[in-house]
Amino acid sequence: MDKHHSPACVSHIPTCSERTIDFHLLNARRKLGSVSRQQAVSAAVVCGLVMPTVISPTYQCQK
């Protein structure tokens, strides 16, 4: 999760609150033994749990 995909931005998906996003990210960090979101993402990529994608640098969260 990078600066373009903050919990507030992701929570604009219907039925996903910012609290829900934070809850799941915290659980993922714990399970991966990570201390930060960036470390958790790296660990998930290395473990093959997620595939990295390229985001256009012009993308901005709509508030």
TIBAKE-537775 format. One record per residue: x, y, z of N, C-alpha, C, O in turn; residue in one letter. Coordinates in steps of 0.2 Angstrom, whole numbers, padded with zeros to 4 digits, always signed. Example, Ala and Ser with C-alpha at 12.3 -4.5 7.8 and 13.67 -1.06 7.14 Angstrom:
TIBAKE-537775
+0066-0028+0039+0062-0022+0039+0066-0016+0039+0071-0017+0042a;+0064-0011+0035+0068-0005+0036+0064+0000+0039+0067+0006+0040s;
end
This chain:
TIBAKE-537775
+0004-0006+0000+0000+0000+0000+0004+0006+0000+0009+0007+0004m;+0004+0010-0005+0008+0016-0005+0004+0023-0004-0002+0022-0002d;+0007+0028-0005+0004+0035-0003-0003+0036-0007-0007+0040-0005k;-0003+0032-0013-0009+0033-0017-0015+0029-0015-0020+0030-0017h;-0013+0024-0011-0018+0019-0009-0019+0019-0001-0018+0014+0002h;-0020+0025+0002-0021+0025+0009-0028+0022+0011-0032+0021+0007s;-0028+0020+0018-0035+0017+0020-0041+0022+0018-0046+0019+0017p;-0040+0028+0019-0045+0033+0017-0047+0032+0010-0053+0033+0008a;-0042+0032+0006-0043+0031-0002-0047+0024-0003-0052+0024-0007c;-0044+0019+0000-0047+0012-0002-0054+0012+0001-0058+0008-0001v;-0055+0015+0007-0062+0015+0010-0067+0018+0006-0073+0017+0008s;-0066+0021+0000-0071+0023-0004-0074+0018-0008-0079+0019-0011h;-0072+0012-0008-0075+0006-0011-0081+0005-0007-0081+0004+0000i;-0087+0004-0010-0093+0003-0006-0092-0003-0001-0089-0008-0002p;-0095-0002+0005-0095-0007+0011-0088-0008+0014-0087-0012+0018t;-0083-0004+0012-0076-0004+0016-0075+0002+0019-0074+0007+0016c;-0075+0002+0026-0073+0008+0030-0066+0008+0031-0062+0003+0030s;-0064+0014+0032-0056+0015+0034-0054+0011+0040-0049+0008+0039e;-0059+0010+0045-0057+0006+0050-0056-0002+0048-0052-0005+0051r;-0061-0004+0043-0060-0011+0041-0053-0012+0037-0050-0017+0038t;-0051-0007+0033-0045-0008+0030-0039-0008+0035-0035-0012+0034i;-0039-0003+0040-0034-0003+0045-0034-0010+0049-0028-0013+0050d;-0040-0013+0050-0040-0019+0054-0037-0025+0050-0033-0028+0053f;-0038-0025+0044-0035-0031+0039-0028-0030+0038-0024-0035+0038h;-0026-0023+0037-0019-0022+0036-0015-0024+0043-0009-0027+0042l;-0017-0022+0048-0014-0024+0055-0013-0031+0055-0008-0034+0057l;-0019-0035+0054-0018-0042+0054-0013-0045+0049-0010-0050+0051n;-0013-0043+0043-0008-0045+0038-0001-0043+0041+0003-0048+0040a;+0000-0038+0044+0007-0036+0046+0009-0041+0052+0014-0043+0052r;+0004-0042+0056+0006-0047+0062+0007-0054+0059+0012-0057+0061r;+0003-0056+0054+0005-0063+0052+0011-0064+0048+0014-0069+0047k;+0013-0058+0045+0019-0058+0041+0025-0056+0045+0031-0056+0042l;+0024-0054+0051+0030-0052+0056+0033-0046+0054+0039-0045+0055g;+0029-0041+0051+0031-0035+0049+0030-0029+0054+0025-0030+0057s;+0034-0024+0053+0033-0018+0058+0030-0012+0054+0028-0008+0057v;+0029-0013+0047+0027-0007+0043+0023-0010+0038+0023-0016+0036s;+0018-0006+0035+0015-0008+0029+0019-0010+0023+0018-0015+0019r;+0024-0006+0022+0029-0007+0017+0033-0013+0017+0034-0017+0013q;+0035-0015+0024+0038-0021+0025+0033-0027+0024+0035-0032+0021q;+0027-0026+0026+0022-0032+0025+0021-0033+0017+0020-0038+0015a;+0020-0027+0013+0019-0028+0006+0025-0032+0003+0025-0036-0001v;+0031-0030+0005+0037-0033+0002+0037-0041+0004+0039-0045+0000s;+0036-0042+0010+0036-0049+0013+0030-0053+0009+0031-0059+0007a;+0025-0050+0007+0019-0053+0004+0021-0055-0003+0020-0060-0006a;+0025-0050-0007+0027-0051-0013+0032-0057-0014+0032-0061-0018v;+0037-0057-0009+0042-0062-0009+0039-0069-0007+0042-0074-0010v;+0034-0069-0003+0031-0075-0002+0026-0078-0008+0023-0083-0007c;+0025-0073-0012+0020-0075-0018+0013-0074-0016+0009-0077-0020g;+0012-0070-0011+0005-0069-0009+0001-0064-0013-0005-0064-0014l;+0005-0059-0016+0002-0054-0020+0007-0053-0026+0013-0054-0025v;+0004-0050-0031+0008-0049-0037+0009-0041-0037+0004-0038-0037m;+0015-0039-0038+0016-0031-0039+0013-0029-0045+0013-0032-0050p;+0010-0023-0045+0007-0019-0051+0011-0013-0051+0013-0010-0046t;+0010-0010-0057+0013-0003-0058+0007+0001-0059+0002+0000-0062v;+0008+0007-0055+0002+0012-0054+0005+0018-0058+0011+0020-0057i;+0001+0021-0062+0002+0027-0065+0004+0032-0060+0000+0033-0056s;+0010+0036-0061+0011+0041-0057+0006+0047-0057+0007+0051-0052p;+0002+0047-0061-0003+0053-0062-0009+0051-0058-0014+0055-0057t;-0010+0045-0055-0016+0043-0051-0016+0047-0045-0011+0047-0041y;-0022+0049-0043-0023+0052-0037-0030+0050-0034-0035+0049-0038q;-0030+0049-0028-0036+0047-0024-0041+0053-0024-0040+0059-0023c;-0047+0051-0026-0053+0056-0026-0056+0056-0020-0058+0051-0017q;-0056+0062-0017-0059+0063-0010-0065+0066-0010-0068+0067-0005k;
end
